[in-house]
Amino acid sequence: MLKLHASPWGRVWIDGRDSGKATPVFHQQLPAGVHRVTIHFATGGFMTDEVVIRAGETTRKVIRQQR
């Protein structure tokens, strides 16, 4: 499970695919393993980071736009 926030808010892509969601995302089911999360910020630009999902755990991630 992934819980994701971004500052500023943005559209969420996971492993190169549009999730159809915008931040904040409170409950995104993902298989265990490493995933690439990209935020396309509402103010322009994007940022990609990796998250590690472990079975039976909730991973929390905050992605902030670099200026």
Secondary structure, 3 states (H helix, E strand, C coil): CEEEEEECCEEEEECCEEEEEECCEEEECCCCEEEEEEEEECCCCEEEEEEEECCCCCEEEEEECCC
